[in-house]
Amino acid sequence: MIVKRTLRQYGYPPDMQELATETVLKQAELIAEEFALYIGVFFLN
């Protein structure tokens, strides 16, 4: 996974990688939802 590889590349502590990965994925989901709503509003108007 790209997130885990990036965390390792920048020396993120291995015991914190799982939580960091979950946080990044949750943030990506929220951004995707907002983007989908924006696109939906854009195309409906």
N, CA, C and O of each residue as an XYZ file, in Angstrom:
180
protein
N       0.844     -1.174      0.000
C       0.000      0.000      0.000
C       0.892      1.241      0.000
O       1.923      1.267      0.672
N       0.509      2.233     -0.728
C       1.297      3.453     -0.881
C       1.456      4.189      0.447
O       2.524      4.731      0.730
N       0.413      4.212      1.256
C       0.476      4.935      2.529
C       1.547      4.318      3.432
O       2.380      5.032      3.988
N       1.523      3.007      3.573
C       2.499      2.337      4.441
C       3.918      2.524      3.931
O       4.840      2.735      4.719
N       4.096      2.448      2.633
C       5.428      2.641      2.047
C       5.933      4.058      2.318
O       7.104      4.252      2.643
N       5.048      5.041      2.184
C       5.436      6.430      2.445
C       5.789      6.630      3.917
O       6.754      7.325      4.237
N       5.017      6.030      4.804
C       5.320      6.142      6.235
C       6.698      5.551      6.543
O       7.481      6.148      7.282
N       6.988      4.387      5.981
C       8.305      3.778      6.195
C       9.419      4.651      5.626
O      10.473      4.806      6.242
N       9.178      5.220      4.448
C      10.182      6.058      3.778
C      10.580      7.247      4.651
O      11.748      7.637      4.670
N       9.629      7.818      5.366
C       9.905      8.992      6.187
C      10.142      8.651      7.658
O      10.121      9.534      8.515
N      10.367      7.365      7.947
C      10.768      6.956      9.282
C       9.674      6.981     10.329
O       9.960      7.130     11.517
N       8.417      6.838      9.908
C       7.316      6.818     10.875
C       7.449      5.572     11.736
O       7.762      4.507     11.204
N       7.228      5.658     13.034
C       7.385      4.500     13.925
C       6.479      3.338     13.500
O       5.283      3.535     13.290
N       7.036      2.135     13.374
C       6.244      0.986     12.916
C       5.011      0.702     13.768
O       3.990      0.259     13.243
N       5.090      0.950     15.073
C       3.940      0.659     15.927
C       2.798      1.656     15.745
O       1.695      1.421     16.237
N       3.039      2.743     15.063
C       2.000      3.753     14.825
C       1.498      3.734     13.384
O       0.579      4.481     13.047
N       2.076      2.903     12.535
C       1.726      2.899     11.123
C       0.279      2.485     10.864
O      -0.377      3.055      9.992
N      -0.223      1.506     11.606
C      -1.588      1.039     11.380
C      -2.603      2.157     11.645
O      -3.510      2.374     10.841
N      -2.456      2.851     12.748
C      -3.358      3.955     13.075
C      -3.241      5.077     12.045
O      -4.250      5.640     11.621
N      -2.025      5.399     11.648
C      -1.819      6.456     10.655
C      -2.459      6.070      9.325
O      -3.063      6.910      8.657
N      -2.329      4.812      8.945
C      -2.925      4.345      7.693
C      -4.441      4.465      7.747
O      -5.062      4.935      6.793
N      -5.037      4.047      8.848
C      -6.487      4.156      9.002
C      -6.944      5.610      8.939
O      -7.972      5.918      8.335
N      -6.181      6.496      9.561
C      -6.526      7.921      9.561
C      -6.488      8.489      8.148
O      -7.394      9.215      7.738
N      -5.441      8.157      7.411
C      -5.308      8.653      6.034
C      -6.446      8.131      5.169
O      -7.005      8.877      4.365
N      -6.793      6.867      5.323
C      -7.876      6.303      4.517
C      -9.227      6.932      4.861
O     -10.039      7.169      3.967
N      -9.476      7.204      6.140
C     -10.717      7.879      6.531
C     -10.787      9.275      5.939
O     -11.839      9.708      5.469
N      -9.660      9.977      5.966
C      -9.621     11.321      5.390
C      -9.885     11.266      3.885
O     -10.595     12.115      3.345
N      -9.318     10.277      3.217
C      -9.534     10.126      1.775
C     -11.001      9.846      1.472
O     -11.542     10.364      0.496
N     -11.646      9.034      2.299
C     -13.071      8.768      2.111
C     -13.901     10.037      2.250
O     -14.811     10.276      1.456
N     -13.593     10.845      3.247
C     -14.338     12.091      3.447
C     -14.142     13.046      2.275
O     -15.094     13.680      1.820
N     -12.927     13.147      1.794
C     -12.650     14.016      0.647
C     -13.398     13.516     -0.582
O     -13.951     14.311     -1.343
N     -13.417     12.200     -0.778
C     -14.118     11.627     -1.928
C     -15.612     11.901     -1.856
O     -16.238     12.216     -2.867
N     -16.187     11.780     -0.656
C     -17.615     12.069     -0.488
C     -17.926     13.520     -0.812
O     -18.893     13.809     -1.517
N     -17.115     14.429     -0.302
C     -17.325     15.853     -0.572
C     -17.176     16.149     -2.054
O     -17.945     16.930     -2.613
N     -16.205     15.541     -2.683
C     -15.984     15.748     -4.118
C     -17.175     15.234     -4.914
O     -17.629     15.883     -5.857
N     -17.681     14.058     -4.528
C     -18.837     13.491     -5.229
C     -20.051     14.403     -5.095
O     -20.796     14.594     -6.056
N     -20.254     14.970     -3.896
C     -21.368     15.903     -3.710
C     -21.186     17.150     -4.566
O     -22.142     17.644     -5.164
N     -19.964     17.655     -4.622
C     -19.679     18.843     -5.421
C     -19.947     18.573     -6.898
O     -20.573     19.384     -7.580
N     -19.477     17.441     -7.383
C     -19.682     17.089     -8.792
C     -21.165     16.911     -9.075
O     -21.654     17.333    -10.123
N     -21.883     16.287     -8.142
C     -23.324     16.095     -8.320
C     -24.055     17.422     -8.417
O     -24.929     17.584     -9.269
N     -23.719     18.358     -7.572
C     -24.340     19.679     -7.590
C     -23.961     20.418     -8.871
O     -24.794     21.092     -9.477
N     -22.718     20.290     -9.273
C     -22.234     20.977    -10.480
C     -22.998     20.505    -11.706
O     -23.394     21.322    -12.538
N     -23.213     19.189    -11.833
C     -23.853     18.667    -13.030
C     -25.375     18.788    -12.999
O     -26.020     18.735    -14.046
N     -25.960     18.952    -11.795
C     -27.403     19.099    -11.711
C     -27.852     20.518    -12.016
O     -29.016     20.741    -12.348
N     -26.951     21.471    -11.907
C     -27.311     22.861    -12.162
C     -26.975     23.268    -13.557
O     -27.214     24.413    -13.941
